[in-house]
């Protein structure tokens, strides 16, 4: 029994371990001019780090990018996405969630505490004079769940985008633990419970948050062939939204977060159309 418990704790620790590796692309290769920024998360005041890029011809619009599990500010597609947004007049904040990149912390909590980080990023942008009604927040995977979980505290933000989000955490962790830690199914359930010791809330349910916000429109993006989080997650989230302006776009990708990378042109068309529609009709305060 003690070995079983130990294996569960090790599996949980591997799942929540942070990612403090170096960046693949220097900020200067994304755009010549940027600001290194630091700010604090809401509530627990974790020190967070990021890059703020200014468009050559600013329009007043801004985007905050929220990365996924085991990622950092660059994530899978954020470098390429930032390069698409800057020429279109969007200022872009790329930052590291707790336990990632240059931010403080040793654990990731699968969107339980990460909303505090996003809200800290939002507060920082507001302090710099960015208008919430001209702001878009886009998250990938765990970052997408973070966007949804933070949504009740972001009523004035113009557009919220969730790319490859999970509908509920327990089912997502079952698949992820088995795939990434090689734990057999028998050990996944106690490992999920053990993750509570590292700040995870297994009962986290973004689909319930979406359902509770009829006044909020979301754009849900997902790859049809996602082997980690099936497209059923996006379908559940979309079905939970009673806002007629919410959108679901399924891209014919074959991997987790294979949305922008599979078809950048289609992705940008859908994303920009949603942003333009939402920023023309600001979210209710």
N, C-alpha and C positions, 0 to 999 in steps of 0.2 A: 504493500500500500504506500509506503514512504517513497519508493522508487516511482510509482505511478504519479504521486503528488509532485515529486521533483521534476519529472518529465513535463508535467503540465505547466509548472512555473517557468521552466526553461523555454518551452514553446511560447508562452505568453510574453516572456522577456524578449525573445527574438522578434516577435511580432511588433512590439512597441518601440524597439530600439531606434534611436535617432539616426540621422544621415548627415554627418558633418564633412562629407567629402568635398574636394575642390570643385570649382566650376569648370565646365567643359569649354565655355566661351567667355572671354573677358568682356566686360561691359563696353570697352572701347570698340570691340568688333560688332557690337549691336548698333551703337550710335556714338559718334565722337564725343558728344557732350552729355553728361549725366551727373546726378548728385548721389553720393553715398549717404543714405539716410538711416537713422536709428530712431526708434520710438518704443513705447511700452504697451504691452497688452492691457486691455481693460481688466479689472478685478484683481489679478495677481501680479501685474506689473513686470512680466517677463520682458527682458531686453531683446528686441527684435531688430533685424538688419535687412536693408534692401537697396535697390537702385531705383531712382526716379528719373525717367527719361522725358525730355521736353520735345514736343513736335517742332519742326522747323517753322511751320505756319499754324500756330495753335488756334483752336476753335472754341476753347473753353471746355471741351469734352475731355474726360479722363477715364482710364480703365485701371482697376486693381485686379491683378492676377493671383490666384490662390492655388498653390500646387498640391499634388497628391502625396500619398504614402510613399515613404522612402525617396521622395524627390527633394528638390530645392527650388529656388526662385526661377531656375531655367526650365525645370520640368521636361516633359517629353517634347512639347511643341511651343513653349512660351517664347523662345528666342525668335523663331520664325514668325510667330503671331505678332510679337512686338514690332518686328520689322515691317509687317503689313499695316499695323495700326498707326505708327508714327507719321508716315507720309500722308495719311488721311486726316491729320490734325488732332490725333488723340495723344495726350500725355499718358504715360504708362508707368505704374508702380509695380515692380517685380520684387517680392520679398520672401524671406524664409520664415516659415512657421516655426514654432518652438521645436527644439531638438533637431533642427535641420540647418544646413548651410552655415552661416555665420551667426545665427540667432542662438540665444542661450537655451538651456534645457537639455535633458537627456532622453526624454520620452515623447513619443507621439501618442495621442489618445483617440484617434479615429473619429475626430469631429466632436468630441466631448468638450475639451478645453480650447481647441483651435478657434472656435468662434470668437473667443476673447482676443486672439491675435488679429483676426480680421477686423474686429471692431477697433482695435488699437491702430491698425493701418488706416481705417476710415477716419478715425479721429485726427490722425496726423494729416491726412489730405485736407480735411476741413480746416485745420489750423493754418494750412498754407493758402487758404482762400478758394479751394475747389468747391464748386456748387454741387450738392448731392443730386439735384435733379438732372445734371448733365454727366452723371457718373454711371459707369457700368462696372459690375463686379462679376468676374468669370472664374469659376473653379473647376479643376479636374479631379475626378474620382473622390478621394477623401476631401479634397479642397471643394469639390462640388457639394458634398454633404455639409461641409462647413458653411458654405454660402447659404444653403437652405436653413441650417440650424440658426444662423445669425439673422435671417430675414426678418423675424419679428422686431428686431432692434434697428432695422434699416428701412423704415417706411418711406423715407424721402428719396432713397436712391432710385435713379432713373430706370435701370435695367439690371436684372439678375439672370445669370446664365449658369446652368449646371451641366457639365460635360462628363458623362460616364459616372453618374452618381449611383449610390446604393439606396434602395428603398428602406431597408432596415439593417441594422448592424450585425445582428446575430447570424443571419443567413450569409451575409458578406464575409464575416470572419470564418465561418465554417469552410467556405471555399478557399479563402486566402491561407488559412493555417495549414490546410492539407496540401495546397500547392507549393507554398514557399518554405514551410518548415518540415515538410514530409511527415508530419504527425498523422498517424492513422485516424480514421473517423472516431474511434473509441476515445482518443485522447483530446479531440478537438473541443468537446463540450466542457470538460473541466479546465482546459487551457483558457477557454473564453471566460469562464468564471474567475480564473486566476488573474486575468488581465485587469480586473477591478483594482488589484493592489497597485497597479501602475497608472491609475487615473482613467481607465477606459470604462464606459458605461454601456454594457452589452445590449441594454434595452433601447438604445438610441434609435429613433425612428423618424427619419426625415419625411417619410410619406405622411406622417401625422401632422408635421409642421405645415406641409403644403396644404393639406386639407383644412387646417385651421386658419388659413389666410386667403379667404375668397377675394379680397381686394388686391391681391398681388399676382401679377403675371410672371411666369417663368419661361425661359427657353430651355428645353431639355434636349441635349444632344447625346447620341450613343452610337457605337459601332454594332452593326447587326451580328457580327460573328464574335463578339467579345467573349472569350472563354473564362474570364474571371468573374465578371458581373454581367449576367445575361441581359439582353435588351429588355427582358420582362421588368427589370428594375425601372427603366425609363418609362415604360408603358404604365406601370403602377403609379409612378409619380405624376405623370401627365393626367391619368384618370382621376387622381385625387384633387387636381386643381379645377375649381369651378369658375375660374376666370376665363372669359372668352378670348382674351388676348394671349393666353399661354400657348406655347407651340412645342411640338415634338418633331425632331428631325432625326431620322435613322439613316446613318451613312453606311455603305456596304463595306465596312472595314472588317478585319479578321483578327484583331488583337485588342487588348484592353487599351482604351483611349486612342484607338486607331480611327480618329475622326478627322482632325485637321490634316494629319500626315497622309491619310488615304486619298483625300480629295480637297486640297486647300481651296480651290476656286469655289466649290459647292459650299464648303464650310463658311467661307467669308461672305458669300451671297446671303446665306441664311442668317448669319450673325449680324451683319450690318443692317439687313432689313428689319430684324427684331429691334435692334438698338434704335434705329431711326423712328420706328413706330412708337416705341416706349418713351423716347425722349421728346417726341412731339406731344405726347400725352403723359405728363409727369405723374409718378406714383402719388397716391394720396398721402398727405402728411399725417 
